[in-house]
């Protein structure tokens, strides 16, 4: 039967493939385990580099690059603030990108990777000159954050383009979160273990100081080189292992300006409440992450073991991601938020109340990793629900997924910049001594506040905000049903009009369904 396809890359005639039923479409939307794994691997570079920078950049700038705490705080805050600004900008540019034979998101990932790894390596290189070191680190830190945004924002939005089925997206997100937490383990292990081997017990003996510092610099270079190699490998697996699917045949809404995009996403109430809730919880965990290495070294006196303690936290988070995926499926995502995030609070209290004891510290770290897993999984599992809710309420406004994801990343990175800037300035005011073997009592008190009291207060604020988050399981399932009915209606109209529903990925392959 000869049919004609209109309004899709021109007029195509003479095709004879029969129309695809809704059940066949659902089968087509299913992702194989290989597809999910390749998609999940793409999330590792962001977490590996982010973990290395979050845990080690502050102590690196203070004790290896030997920068004044004030200048270190400027680098950390400005770098993160710049990174936050670039997220909505890149998201806006991605949303306006034309469709290519590789998709709309994947080309951004491909072309940003080479420059990103070069700039990342130079962050961990100590230049021979001293006067311009602040500018050196500020430039390459901002450059890397920009290039990584060109990778991470399209990758985050790619969730909406690997499948139209909500369950498949949730399953792929669980795979992604497992690999991302595993990425934090890899980042902690590579950076921590390599650098840890360079920290000789005689670190604080002046006669060995110069030799130890040279060894530590080399260790940071080796660690960054290994991480750069992993970054490239993951990008290649993602690019060749994932097929980006184009939106349905309904046309995308007209292009809008950057400020119109801001008003669009910030005008959707559930999105605002979700972002604000996770803004405070992210700020809490980033305060803990950015100061935990210093806390272990100076307050607990575990300089030679802190990298292993960080590794235990990340391993515990990796192992418990499947549990939280089961929990949110069984009891709902809002319940998982309350239980998961609040579970880490007792251990934040315990870690500062118990005197330095390595075994207890390991036990507390493992338990804290369980809460960290929930903090990793839940935001990215709930964001697609908000986008679906927006599409239900605004059926004629489409193609804005990258804007939603980029603004969420913007707020979390902005929180990270605030946390790093405030914590480093707080240490400066407390009298932190660069290259000191011990620190004043005020520094110990400040570190306890930064890894316990302040994060707990922020977590509680976030949990209060989540009480007003309106998308519960009933509404989520209702949105899913409405979207499926809309897709079914589109298919029926196309069949009645003698048209064929076309997936762009099939067109690229020369096959039509």
N, C-alpha and C positions, 0 to 999 in steps of 0.2 A: 504494500500500500504506500503510494507516494505521499509524502507529507512535506510541510514547509515549516522551517524555523524562522520566526521573525524576531527582530529587536535583539539580536545577539551576534555581535561581530558582523553585522550585515545580514543579508538574506541568503539562507542556505536551502537548496532544493534537492529533491530526489532521494531523500533518505528513507530507509524502509525498516528501521529498527522499531519494534513495538514499544508502547508506553510502559514505564516502570511503575509498578504498584507501590503503595505505601509500605507494605511489608518488605518489598525488595529494597526500598529506600532505607529502611531501618537496618536491613542486613548490610547494605553498602556503608552505612555510617559506623558500623562496628570496627573497632581497631584491633589489630593483632597484637600479641604480646611484644613482638619485635618492633612494631610501630610505636607502642607506648614506651618501650625502653629507649629507642632512638630519640624520641621526643624528650624523655626524662633526662638523658645524658646532656642535653643542651642547657639544663639549668645548673650543671656543676660549675662551669667557669665563674659565674657570678658569685657563688657561695665560697668557692675555694679562694678566690682573690679577696672577697669581702671579709672572710674569716681571718686571713693572714693580715690584712690591713687593720681590721678591727682589734685583733688581739695584740698585734706586734708593732704597728706603726708608731704608736705613741712612745713606747719604750725604746724603739729604734731611733727616733728623732732625738730623744733626750740623752740616751746613754751611748749610742754608736755614732750618730752624726754630730752629737754634742752641741745641740742647739739650746738656746735659752728657753725655758718653759713658756715664756710669753710668745716668742716667735713660733714655737711648736704649736701653741694653741691657735695662732693666726692661720697657720698652714692647714690644720685639721678643720677648723671652722669654715674658712673660705673655700677649701676644697669641697667639703660636703655641701655648703650652701650653693656653690656653683653647680655641683652635681644635681642638686635638687631643682635648680632653675632649668637645667637642660632637659629634664624629664618631660615636662609638658610641652616644651618646644619640639623635642624629637617626636613625641607622641602626635603632635599636630602635623608635623611633616610626614610621618608615616601614614597617617589617616588620609593624606592627600596624594600619596604615592600611587602611580599607575600600576595596574596589574601587568606582570611580566610572565614569561613562560615558566619561571621558577616560583611565581607567587608574588605577593606584595610584601611579606615580612622577611622571607629568607634572604633576598639580596642584601638587605641591611646587615644581617648577621654575617654574611660572607665577606663583605668588603670592609667591615669595621675590625675584623679579627686581627689582621697582620699589624696594623698600627697600634692596636690596643696592647698587644703583647710586648712591643718595643717600648712603649711608654711605661708599662708596668715594670719592666726590668730596670729601667732607669730610675724609678722611684727608690729602689733598693741599692743604688750605686752611690757611693760617697765620692764626690768630686774632689780633685786635689786642691782646688782653691777653697778658701774659707769665707771670704767676704760675700760671695754670691750664692752661698748654699741655700739661704732662705728662698731666693727667687727660683733656684734650680728645683727644689722640692715642690714649691707652689705651682710652677708651670707644669711639670710632668704629672703631678697629682691631679690637677684640674683637667689636663689633656686626657689622662687615662679614664677619669670619671666620665668625660664626654663620650669617648669612644666606647666605653662599656655600656653607656646608656643606649647608644646606637645598636648594641647587641641585645640588651636585656628588655627594653620596652617592646620591640617587635616580637621577641621570644615570648614575653608574657601575654601579649595580645594573640599570639598564635594559638592559644588554648581554644579560642572561639572558632578557629578555622581548621582544626584537625578532625572535627566531627560536629554534627548538629544535634547529636543525642546527648542529653544532659548526663545520663549515667556514664556514658563513655568518657565525657569530659572529666567527670568526678574521678573516675578510675585512672585516667591518664594523669590527673593532678596528684593522686596518691603516689603513683610511680615517680612523678617528678619530685615530690617532696621527699620521698625516700632517697632518691639520688642526690638531691640538694643537701640533705642533712649528711649523707655520706660524703658529699663534697666538703662540708665543713670539717669532717673527720680527716679527709685527705689534706685540706689546707692546714689544719692544726698539726697533723703528723709531719708533713713535709717541712713546714716552716719551723715548728717547735722542735722536732727531733734533730734536724740538721743544725739549727742555731744552738740548741741545747748541748750538743756535743762540743761546741766551740767554747762554752762557758766552763772553763777550767776552775777547780776549787780555789786556785790561788788568784782568782779574778781581782780581788781587792788588794793584792800585794803590789806595791808600786813598782818594784823591780821587774815584774812580769806584765805590767799594764800595757805597754806598747805592743808587745807580741800578742797578747790576748785580744786586743782591739783589732789588730790586723786579721787575726783568725776569725773573729766574729764578722767583720766586714765580708770576708771571703765566703763565710757560711751563708750570709744573707744573699749574696750573689748566686751561689749554687742553688739555694732554695727557690729564688725567683726564676732561675732558668728552668728548673723542673716544673714549676707551676705554669710557666709560659708554654711549655711543651704539652702539658695536659690541656690547657686552654685551646690550643690549635686542634688537638685530636678530637675534643668534644664538639667543636664547631663543625668539623668535617663530618662526624657521625650524624649530627643533627641535620646538616644540609642534604646529605645523600640518603638519610633514612626516614625522612618525614615528607609527606606529600601535602602541601598546603591546598586546601579546598576553598573555592570561591563561594561567596555568599549565594543565597538562593536567587532565582531569576527576577525577583522584585528589584527594581532599580534602587540604587543608593540615593539617599537624599542629597540635595544640592550642597556643594561645598560651602563651608562657612569659615568665617575669620577665626583667628586665634581666640579673641575675647568672646566670641559667640560660643566657641567650644567650652570655654571656662564656665560661662553661664549655663550651658547645657548640662554639664556633669554636676556642677554644684547646686543646680536646681532640683536634682533628684534626691529627695529626702533620705531614703534608705542608704544610698551611696555615701552621703555626708556623714550619717551616723556610724556606718561601718568604718569609714576612713578615720573619723575622729577617735573611735574606740581603739582601733589598732595603732593610731598615732601615739597614744599614751602608753600602750603596752610595748610598742616597739622602742620608744624612748627609754622605758625601764630596762629592757633587755640589752639595749645598746650601752647604757651606763654601766651595767654589769660586765658586758663584754669588753669595753674599752679600758676598764680599770682592774680587771681580775688578775691580769699578769702582775701588775704592780702590787696588788693586794697580797698575792701569794709570795712574792719576793721579799717584801719589806715588812708587812704586818704579820704574816704567818711564818716568815723565815724559811720558806720552801723554795729558794731560788733554783736549786738543782732539780726540782720535781714539778715545777709549775706547768711545763709543757705536757707532762703525763696527766696532770689533773685536768687540763683542758681537753685532752684526748678522751678521757673517761666521760666527760660531759657530752661530747659529741657522739661517742659510741652509744651511750645510753639513749640519746635522742634518735639515732638511726634505728636502733632495735625496736623502739616503741612507736615509730610512725605507723606500722600496720595496725597496732592496737588502737590508735586514735582514729584511723580510717574506719575500723570496725565500730568504734564507739559512736562516731558522728552518724554513721549509717543506721545504727540501732536506736540511738536516743535523740538524734537531731543535732544540728550544728550549734545552736545557741546553748544547749546544755553542755556540749563539748567545750565551748568557750569558757563557761563558768568553771567547770571542773578542771580543765586543763591548765588554765592560767593561774587560778587560785592555788593549785597544788604546789607551785614552786615557792609560795610565800613562806611556809614554815622552814624551808631549807635556807632561804635567804637570811632568816633570823638566826638559825642554828649556826651558820658558818661564821658569824661574828661573835657569837656568845661562847662557843667552845674554844678553849685554849689550843694552841697549835698542836695538832695531832694528825699525823699523816694518814693513818687508817680511817679515822673519823672523817677527815677531809675527802678521802676517796669515796666513802659511803654517801656523804652529803652531795658530792658532785654527781654521782650516778643518779641519785634521786632527783636532783635539780634538772638533769638531762631529760627526764620524763616530761616535765613541764615545758622545757625548751622545744621538744618535739611538737607539742600542741601549738605553740606559738609559730612554728614554721608552717605547719599544715593548714591551719584554719583560715588565715586571710586569703590564701590563694584558692581554697575550696569554696569560699563564700563570695568572692568577687564575680564569678560567672552567674551566680544567682541574682546579683544586683543588676548585671547587664541584661539578663533575661527579663527581670522585672521592668526595666526601662523599656525594652522592646515591646512588652505587652502593653504598657501605658502609652507608648509612642510608636505605633506600628508603621508610621510613614517616615520615621527618622532612623536611618540605618547607616552602618559603616563607621561607627564612632568607638569601636571597641578599644583601639589603641589609646584614645584620649582617656577613657576610664582607667585603664591600667597605668598609663603614664602618670596621672595625677595621684594615684595611690602610691606609686614609687616615689613621686616627688615629696609627698608628706613624710614618708618613712625616712628618706634620705635627709630631709630637712631636720627631722628629729635627731638623726645620727650626728649631723653637724653641730646642733645645739649641745648634745650630750658630750661630744668630744671637746668642744670649745670650753664649755662650762667646767668640765672635770679637770682639764689641763690648767685653766686659770685658777681653779680652786687649789690645786696642788702648788701652784706658784705662790699664791697668797699664804698657804700654810707653811711655806719655807722649804719646798722640795729642793734637794741638792743634787745637781747633775753629777753623775759618776760617784755618788756617795755609796759607801757600803751599808750604812744605816741611815735612817731618816729621823727627823725630830718627831716628838710625840704628836704634834698637831697634824703631821702628815698621816700618821696611823689612824687618827680619829677621822680625818677627811676621807681616807680610803674606805673606812667602815661605813660611813654615810653614803658614799658613792656606790657601794656594792650591796647595800642592804636597805637602809632607811628610805632613801630617795626612790629606788626602784619599787619598793613596796607601796609607797604613796601613789606613784604613777599607775601601778597595776590596779589599785582600788578605784582610781578615777576612771580608768578604762572600763572596768566591770560595771560601774554605775551607768556609763553611757550605753553599754550593750543592752541594758534593761529596756531601753526605748527603741532598740532595733526591731523594725516591724516584720521582717521576713522570717516567719517561723516555718515549720515543716508543712503545715496546711497550705500556706500561701505559696510556698516553693513548689509543691506538687500541683497546685492549681495553675501556676504560671507554666509549668511544664506541659500540662494538658492543653492549655490554650495555644501554646506555640505549636504543639503537634497538630492540633486541629487546623491552625492557620496553614501549616505546610500541606496537610491533606487537602484543604480547600484549594490551594494553589495548584496542586497536582490535578484535581478534578476539573478545574477551569481549563487548564492546559489541554487535558484530554478532550473535553467537550468542544474546544475551539479548533481541534485538529492540530495542535502544536505539541512539541516534545519538550519536556522539562530537561534542561541541559545542565550538566555539571561541567564547569570549565576544565576540570582536570581531565575529564574524558575527551573533551574537545582537543586538548593539547595532545592526547595520545592518538587522535584520529578515530576514536570510537564514540558513538552517540547512543544515549539511552533515553 
